[in-house]
Amino acid sequence: MLVLPHPHLPLQASKGAGLRARALQAYLLELRAALQPYAPIPPVHLLVLDEPDWKARTRHPYGFPFQRTSLREGLYIFVPARYPERLLWRLREALVLAGKRLGEPLGQVEAFLDINLGHEYAHAVAVAWGLRVRVRWVDEFLANYLFLLALQKARPELYPEARRWGRWLAALAPSQPSLGSYEARARTLADQLWFQGRFTTEAADLVEARGDELLRGLLAAAPLSRSTVHRLLVSLEPSLRAWFAGFAPKRRGGV
């Protein structure tokens, strides 16, 4: 196991994953540099693991990057040393319909997953800043917003690619498009991807139209409360009201 101490992004990597781990660490440090001026960010541990090392540390299925975050126990991001082919196949299969609708060729799924690692880092930052409310759709939307805000500042050449993937995901056809279903129901992979696409495209619209205004308002109100976060978001960004309405269940008969 490769262990590299770092004041901001300590790194652990399985044997043979050192080069990939250092590249991902450098990428996340660029995003950190874009976000750190807003508020302090504690260390976030990056673990780039092969399947045996992964299974020795977590019960989370091997493949998708994820974060395990707690201010008391620490902030951790788990990334596979190599994306398993079964995961890449599932993603390509889910995105076939979106490709037909958009008439565009699918990009490299592996590259998308690596870029989107910034989303997991943004979750850790949100926890550190008191922005997590444990309402799943709010937490996912805000992580996308923080990620895209940082990406536009730190790696502007990657920003259009992240936005393009958001458009692809939003072109999928969900079985249950309401925010309530996102919270409560078991969802297919296509459903999960569609919600992420919607969150990404709306967050990108806000970043491009209003920059960091929403973030500054959220930090002024932190720590956020799940009982008032919806009202806070609408007060800070009134355009979100219409966006929320787009998730409302459709009445039968089109009424």
GILIN-V144279 format. One record per backbone hydrogen bond with DSSP energy under -0.5 kcal/mol. CO is the residue of the C=O (numbers start at 1). NH is the residue of the N-H. E is the energy in kcal/mol with one decimal. If there is no record, write none. Layout:
CO_NH_E + CO_NH_E
This chain:
2_13_-2.5 + 3_5_-0.5 + 4_11_-2.4 + 8_44_-2.3 + 10_46_-3.0 + 11_4_-2.9 + 12_48_-2.7 + 13_2_-3.2 + 14_17_-2.3 + 17_21_-2.6 + 18_22_-2.5 + 19_23_-2.0 + 20_24_-2.3 + 21_25_-2.5 + 22_26_-2.5 + 23_27_-1.9 + 24_28_-2.5 + 25_29_-2.3 + 26_30_-1.5 + 27_31_-1.6 + 28_32_-2.6 + 29_33_-2.2 + 30_34_-1.2 + 31_35_-1.4 + 32_35_-0.5 + 32_36_-3.1 + 35_38_-1.9 + 35_39_-0.7 + 43_75_-0.5 + 45_47_-0.5 + 45_77_-2.8 + 46_12_-2.4 + 46_48_-0.5 + 47_49_-0.7 + 47_79_-2.8 + 48_14_-2.4 + 49_81_-2.9 + 50_54_-2.5 + 51_55_-2.6 + 52_56_-1.4 + 53_57_-0.6 + 54_57_-1.6 + 54_58_-1.8 + 66_78_-3.1 + 67_69_-0.5 + 68_76_-1.9 + 70_74_-2.7 + 74_70_-1.5 + 74_76_-0.5 + 75_45_-3.2 + 76_68_-2.5 + 77_47_-2.9 + 78_66_-1.8 + 79_49_-2.2 + 84_87_-0.8 + 84_88_-1.8 + 85_89_-2.6 + 86_90_-1.9 + 87_91_-2.2 + 88_92_-2.5 + 89_93_-2.6 + 90_94_-2.2 + 91_95_-1.7 + 92_96_-0.6 + 93_96_-1.0 + 95_99_-2.2 + 96_100_-1.9 + 97_101_-2.1 + 98_102_-2.5 + 99_103_-2.1 + 99_104_-0.9 + 107_109_-0.6 + 108_112_-1.9 + 109_113_-2.4 + 110_114_-2.0 + 111_115_-2.6 + 112_116_-2.6 + 114_117_-1.1 + 115_118_-1.8 + 116_119_-1.5 + 116_120_-0.9 + 117_121_-2.0 + 118_122_-2.2 + 119_123_-1.5 + 120_124_-1.5 + 121_125_-2.1 + 122_126_-2.6 + 123_127_-2.0 + 124_128_-2.1 + 125_129_-1.9 + 126_131_-3.0 + 126_132_-0.8 + 127_130_-1.3 + 130_223_-0.6 + 130_224_-2.8 + 134_136_-0.6 + 135_139_-2.7 + 136_140_-2.6 + 137_141_-2.5 + 138_142_-2.8 + 139_143_-2.0 + 140_144_-2.1 + 141_145_-2.2 + 142_146_-2.8 + 143_147_-2.5 + 144_148_-2.7 + 145_149_-2.4 + 146_150_-2.4 + 147_151_-2.8 + 148_152_-2.5 + 149_153_-1.3 + 150_154_-3.2 + 151_155_-2.3 + 155_158_-2.1 + 155_159_-1.0 + 156_160_-0.7 + 158_162_-2.0 + 159_163_-2.4 + 160_164_-2.4 + 161_165_-2.2 + 162_166_-1.8 + 163_167_-2.0 + 164_168_-2.1 + 165_169_-2.7 + 166_170_-2.3 + 167_171_-0.7 + 168_171_-1.0 + 169_172_-1.6 + 172_174_-0.7 + 178_182_-1.4 + 179_183_-1.5 + 180_184_-2.2 + 181_185_-2.2 + 188_192_-2.3 + 189_193_-2.6 + 190_194_-2.4 + 191_195_-2.3 + 192_196_-2.1 + 193_197_-2.4 + 194_198_-2.4 + 195_199_-2.8 + 196_200_-2.6 + 197_201_-2.5 + 198_202_-2.2 + 199_203_-2.4 + 200_204_-2.6 + 201_205_-2.1 + 202_206_-2.1 + 203_207_-2.5 + 204_208_-2.6 + 205_209_-2.1 + 206_210_-3.2 + 206_211_-0.6 + 207_211_-1.5 + 210_213_-1.7 + 212_216_-2.4 + 213_217_-2.0 + 214_218_-2.4 + 215_219_-2.7 + 216_220_-1.7 + 217_221_-1.1 + 218_222_-0.9 + 225_228_-0.9 + 225_229_-1.3 + 228_232_-2.3 + 229_233_-2.7 + 230_234_-2.0 + 231_235_-2.1 + 232_236_-2.3 + 233_237_-2.5 + 237_240_-2.3 + 238_241_-1.7 + 239_243_-1.2 + 240_244_-3.0 + 241_245_-1.9 + 242_246_-1.1 + 243_246_-0.7 + 244_247_-2.0 + 245_248_-1.6 + 251_254_-1.6 + 252_255_-0.9
